[in-house]
């Protein structure tokens, strides 16, 4: 294992890093407090508690890419910090997409800390962890409501179609077209059941997979793109299963399945589906395995023997003339 860079053991460097991080977190204490409140009170963003630890894990796994030497301090980092704090301050005053812009400002400020302490080339090491931090940020309310409503419609209509295919006399109604009716049973697909939480969680997991696995770029793009359809399919299956349980008269089991059990199974389901996507990619884009080392050595030996094999009439005559 490669020894860590010498500057990591410099006490002045360590103290400066701690001071910069503390100052940055203090400058963003209000947005960070609001983020944590969102994670704790809204199921759609409960995955936010795992984002920062995983970002640190990404930095650790890529530590071999840390610069071996740095020209410390790099003043360009201070520029990034100031810009990050400034845009977060403006967003707080204007209240326009406040949560998103303040979150982006925090990420930019953290990038500035890295540049100031490690140099600008350290971004090649740190960029995956910084990019992953976007999943701890709340969407703008207007976009979130529109997106959640579209997911509600897709989930309601698709679940209704699936129930009809299974032979149930169901239809979709209600003021917003998100209530599934079977006989006398009505199942409303509300915002909390739209699948937004699944989409955000699956997107975070898919991004983590794409950043961690050693695969071609096309495979990583497909893994990222699979997050949305996987989340929608899982939510449709959850709603359909809940409707079947309610029709059977098991109301308590339906509530447990729809709310509690679905939340527990969400992350394992995401990992299982993404594993399936990678298996499909392996089947579709199979590459021949490289020959084993022994076979390569044997082939090289045979080739060399054939090239230097002595002819039957003895060694060939060599031209003893001196080159002109």
C-alpha positions as CSV (number, residue, x, y, z in Angstrom):
1,X,0.0,0.0,0.0
2,X,1.3,3.5,-0.9
3,X,2.3,5.6,2.1
4,X,0.1,8.7,2.6
5,X,1.5,12.0,1.4
6,X,3.8,13.8,3.9
7,X,1.6,17.0,4.1
8,X,-1.1,15.0,5.8
9,X,1.1,14.8,8.9
10,X,1.9,18.5,8.9
11,X,0.2,20.0,12.1
12,X,-0.2,23.4,10.5
13,X,-1.9,21.9,7.5
14,X,-4.2,19.8,9.7
15,X,-5.2,22.8,11.8
16,X,-5.9,24.9,8.7
17,X,-8.1,22.2,7.3
18,X,-10.0,21.8,10.5
19,X,-10.5,25.6,10.8
20,X,-11.7,25.9,7.1
21,X,-14.2,23.0,7.5
22,X,-15.5,24.5,10.8
23,X,-15.9,27.9,9.2
24,X,-17.7,26.5,6.2
25,X,-20.1,24.4,8.3
26,X,-20.8,27.5,10.5
27,X,-21.5,29.6,7.4
28,X,-24.0,27.0,6.2
29,X,-25.4,26.0,9.6
30,X,-28.9,27.2,8.7
31,X,-29.2,25.3,5.4
32,X,-27.6,22.2,7.0
33,X,-30.1,22.3,9.9
34,X,-33.0,22.6,7.4
35,X,-31.6,19.6,5.4
36,X,-31.4,17.4,8.5
37,X,-35.0,18.4,9.4
38,X,-36.2,17.4,6.0
39,X,-34.4,14.0,6.3
40,X,-35.9,13.4,9.7
41,X,-39.5,14.4,8.9
42,X,-40.0,13.5,5.2
43,X,-39.7,9.9,4.0
44,X,-38.9,11.1,0.5
45,X,-35.5,12.4,1.8
46,X,-34.7,10.0,4.6
47,X,-31.8,8.6,2.5
48,X,-30.1,12.0,3.1
49,X,-28.6,10.6,6.4
50,X,-26.5,8.1,4.3
51,X,-25.3,10.5,1.7
52,X,-22.4,12.3,3.5
53,X,-21.0,9.0,5.0
54,X,-21.0,7.4,1.6
55,X,-19.3,10.5,0.0
56,X,-16.5,10.1,2.6
57,X,-16.3,6.4,1.7
58,X,-15.8,7.4,-1.9
59,X,-13.0,9.7,-1.0
60,X,-11.4,6.9,1.0
61,X,-11.6,4.3,-1.8
62,X,-10.0,6.8,-4.2
63,X,-7.3,7.9,-1.9
64,X,-4.6,6.6,-4.3
65,X,-5.5,9.5,-6.6
66,X,-4.7,12.1,-3.9
67,X,-1.9,14.5,-5.0
68,X,1.4,13.3,-3.6
69,X,2.7,16.9,-3.3
70,X,0.8,20.2,-3.0
71,X,1.7,23.8,-3.2
72,X,-0.2,24.8,-0.2
73,X,-2.2,27.0,0.2
74,X,-3.9,27.3,-3.2
75,X,-5.8,30.7,-3.2
76,X,-8.2,29.5,-5.9
77,X,-9.9,27.5,-3.2
78,X,-10.8,30.7,-1.4
79,X,-12.5,32.0,-4.5
80,X,-14.7,28.9,-4.7
81,X,-15.6,29.2,-1.0
82,X,-16.6,32.9,-1.3
83,X,-18.7,32.1,-4.4
84,X,-20.4,29.2,-2.6
85,X,-21.3,31.4,0.4
86,X,-22.4,34.3,-1.8
87,X,-24.9,32.3,-3.9
88,X,-26.3,30.6,-0.8
89,X,-26.8,34.0,0.8
90,X,-28.6,35.4,-2.3
91,X,-30.8,32.2,-2.4
92,X,-31.7,32.7,1.2
93,X,-32.7,36.4,0.5
94,X,-34.7,35.8,-2.7
95,X,-36.2,32.4,-1.6
96,X,-36.0,31.2,-5.2
97,X,-35.2,27.4,-5.2
98,X,-33.6,28.2,-1.9
99,X,-32.9,24.6,-0.7
100,X,-31.3,23.5,-4.0
101,X,-29.2,26.6,-4.5
102,X,-28.0,26.6,-0.9
103,X,-27.1,23.0,-1.2
104,X,-25.1,23.6,-4.4
105,X,-23.4,26.5,-2.6
106,X,-22.3,24.2,0.2
107,X,-20.9,21.7,-2.3
108,X,-19.0,24.4,-4.1
109,X,-17.6,25.7,-0.8
110,X,-16.5,22.2,0.1
111,X,-14.8,21.9,-3.3
112,X,-13.0,25.2,-2.4
113,X,-11.8,23.7,0.9
114,X,-10.3,20.8,-1.0
115,X,-8.7,23.0,-3.6
116,X,-7.2,25.3,-0.9
117,X,-5.8,22.4,1.0
118,X,-4.9,19.9,-1.7
119,X,-4.5,21.9,-4.8
120,X,-6.8,22.1,-7.9
121,X,-5.6,18.7,-9.2
122,X,-7.2,17.1,-6.1
123,X,-10.6,17.5,-7.8
124,X,-9.8,14.5,-9.9
125,X,-9.7,12.6,-6.6
126,X,-12.7,14.2,-4.9
127,X,-15.2,14.9,-7.6
128,X,-17.3,11.7,-7.2
129,X,-17.8,12.4,-3.5
130,X,-18.7,16.0,-4.2
131,X,-21.2,15.1,-6.9
132,X,-22.9,12.5,-4.7
133,X,-23.6,15.2,-2.1
134,X,-26.4,16.5,-4.4
135,X,-28.6,13.7,-3.2
136,X,-28.8,15.3,0.3
137,X,-30.4,18.4,-1.2
138,X,-34.2,18.9,-1.4
139,X,-35.8,19.6,-4.7
140,X,-37.6,22.9,-5.3
141,X,-41.2,22.7,-4.2
142,X,-42.7,23.5,-7.5
143,X,-40.7,20.8,-9.3
144,X,-41.3,18.3,-6.5
145,X,-45.1,18.7,-6.6
146,X,-45.3,18.5,-10.4
147,X,-43.0,15.4,-10.5
148,X,-44.8,13.7,-7.6
149,X,-48.2,14.3,-9.3
150,X,-47.0,12.8,-12.6
151,X,-45.7,9.8,-10.7
152,X,-49.1,9.5,-9.0
153,X,-50.8,9.4,-12.3
154,X,-48.4,6.8,-13.8
155,X,-48.7,4.6,-10.7
156,X,-52.5,4.8,-10.6
157,X,-53.1,4.1,-14.2
158,X,-50.5,1.4,-14.5
159,X,-51.7,-0.4,-11.4
160,X,-55.3,-0.2,-12.6
161,X,-54.2,-1.7,-16.0
162,X,-52.4,-4.5,-14.2
163,X,-55.5,-5.3,-12.0
164,X,-57.7,-5.3,-15.1
165,X,-55.3,-7.7,-16.8
166,X,-55.7,-10.0,-13.7
167,X,-59.5,-9.9,-14.2
168,X,-60.6,-7.4,-11.6
169,X,-63.3,-4.8,-12.5
170,X,-61.2,-1.8,-11.5
171,X,-61.2,1.8,-12.8
172,X,-59.4,5.0,-12.0
173,X,-61.4,8.1,-10.8
174,X,-61.3,10.9,-8.2
175,X,-60.8,14.6,-8.7
176,X,-57.2,14.1,-9.7
177,X,-57.6,10.7,-11.3
178,X,-55.5,8.9,-8.7
179,X,-58.2,6.8,-6.9
180,X,-58.4,3.1,-7.9
181,X,-61.8,1.5,-7.3
182,X,-62.5,-2.2,-7.2
183,X,-66.1,-3.1,-6.3
184,X,-66.7,-1.0,-3.2
185,X,-63.0,-0.7,-2.2
186,X,-61.3,2.6,-3.0
187,X,-57.5,3.0,-2.9
188,X,-56.2,6.5,-3.2
189,X,-52.7,6.9,-4.5
190,X,-51.7,10.1,-2.6
191,X,-48.5,12.1,-2.9
192,X,-46.8,10.0,-0.2
193,X,-47.6,6.9,-2.3
194,X,-46.4,8.4,-5.6
195,X,-43.1,6.7,-5.5
196,X,-41.0,9.9,-5.2
197,X,-39.2,8.4,-2.3
198,X,-38.4,5.3,-4.3
199,X,-37.2,7.4,-7.2
200,X,-34.8,9.5,-5.1
201,X,-33.5,6.5,-3.2
202,X,-33.0,4.4,-6.3
203,X,-31.3,7.3,-8.0
204,X,-28.9,7.6,-5.1
205,X,-28.2,3.9,-5.1
206,X,-27.8,3.7,-8.9
207,X,-25.3,6.6,-8.8
208,X,-23.4,4.9,-6.0
209,X,-23.2,1.7,-8.1
210,X,-22.1,3.7,-11.2
211,X,-19.4,5.4,-9.2
212,X,-18.1,2.2,-7.5
213,X,-18.2,-0.5,-10.2
214,X,-15.4,-0.8,-12.6
215,X,-17.3,-1.0,-15.9
216,X,-17.3,0.7,-19.3
217,X,-18.9,4.2,-19.5
218,X,-21.9,2.8,-21.4
219,X,-22.7,0.4,-18.6
220,X,-22.6,3.1,-16.0
221,X,-24.9,5.3,-18.0
222,X,-27.4,2.4,-18.4
223,X,-27.2,1.8,-14.6
224,X,-28.0,5.5,-13.9
225,X,-30.8,5.5,-16.5
226,X,-32.4,2.4,-15.0
227,X,-33.1,4.1,-11.6
228,X,-36.4,5.8,-12.7
229,X,-38.1,2.9,-14.5
230,X,-37.1,0.5,-11.7
231,X,-38.6,2.8,-9.1
232,X,-41.8,3.2,-11.1
233,X,-42.1,-0.6,-11.6
234,X,-41.5,-1.3,-7.9
235,X,-44.1,1.2,-6.9
236,X,-46.7,-0.2,-9.3
237,X,-46.1,-3.7,-7.9
238,X,-46.5,-2.3,-4.3
239,X,-49.8,-0.6,-5.1
240,X,-51.2,-3.6,-7.0
241,X,-50.3,-6.0,-4.2
242,X,-51.9,-3.6,-1.6
243,X,-55.1,-3.5,-3.7
244,X,-55.2,-7.3,-3.8
245,X,-54.8,-7.5,-0.1
246,X,-57.5,-4.9,0.5
247,X,-59.9,-6.7,-1.8
248,X,-59.3,-9.9,0.1
249,X,-60.5,-8.1,3.3
250,X,-57.1,-7.9,5.0
251,X,-57.1,-4.2,5.8
252,X,-54.5,-4.3,8.5
253,X,-52.1,-6.3,6.4
254,X,-52.8,-3.8,3.5
255,X,-51.7,-0.8,5.7
256,X,-48.7,-2.7,6.9
257,X,-47.7,-3.7,3.3
258,X,-48.3,-0.3,1.9
259,X,-46.4,1.8,4.4
260,X,-44.1,-0.1,6.8
261,X,-43.0,-3.1,4.8
262,X,-42.5,-1.2,1.6
263,X,-40.2,1.2,3.3
264,X,-38.1,-1.6,4.8
265,X,-37.8,-3.4,1.5
266,X,-37.1,-0.3,-0.7
267,X,-33.3,-0.3,-0.4
268,X,-32.9,-4.1,-0.8
269,X,-35.2,-4.0,-3.8
270,X,-33.1,-1.3,-5.4
271,X,-29.9,-3.2,-4.9
272,X,-31.5,-6.4,-6.2
273,X,-32.9,-4.7,-9.3
274,X,-29.6,-3.0,-10.1
275,X,-27.8,-6.3,-9.7
276,X,-30.2,-7.7,-12.2
277,X,-29.4,-4.8,-14.6
278,X,-25.7,-5.5,-14.4
279,X,-26.3,-9.2,-15.0
280,X,-28.3,-8.3,-18.1
281,X,-25.5,-6.1,-19.3
282,X,-23.1,-9.0,-18.8
283,X,-25.3,-11.2,-21.0
284,X,-25.8,-8.6,-23.7
285,X,-22.2,-7.3,-23.9
286,X,-20.1,-10.4,-23.3
287,X,-16.4,-10.0,-24.0
288,X,-14.0,-13.0,-24.5
289,X,-12.0,-13.7,-21.4
290,X,-8.3,-13.1,-21.8
291,X,-6.2,-16.3,-22.0
292,X,-4.6,-17.6,-18.8
293,X,-1.1,-16.7,-18.0
294,X,0.2,-20.3,-18.6
295,X,-1.5,-20.4,-22.0
296,X,0.1,-17.1,-22.9
297,X,3.6,-18.3,-21.9
298,X,3.1,-21.6,-23.8
299,X,2.0,-19.7,-26.9
300,X,5.0,-17.4,-26.7
301,X,7.4,-20.3,-26.2
302,X,6.0,-22.2,-29.2
303,X,6.2,-19.0,-31.4
304,X,9.8,-18.4,-30.4
305,X,10.8,-22.0,-31.0
306,X,9.2,-22.0,-34.5
307,X,11.0,-18.8,-35.4
308,X,14.5,-20.0,-34.3
309,X,14.2,-23.6,-35.4
310,X,17.4,-24.7,-37.2
311,X,16.9,-25.8,-40.9
312,X,17.8,-29.4,-41.8
313,X,20.9,-28.4,-43.8
314,X,22.6,-26.7,-40.9
315,X,22.7,-23.1,-39.9
316,X,22.2,-20.6,-42.6
317,X,25.2,-18.9,-44.0
318,X,25.6,-15.4,-42.7
319,X,26.8,-12.4,-44.7
320,X,30.2,-11.6,-43.3
321,X,30.6,-8.4,-45.4
322,X,31.0,-5.3,-43.4
323,X,28.2,-2.7,-43.9
324,X,29.2,0.1,-46.1
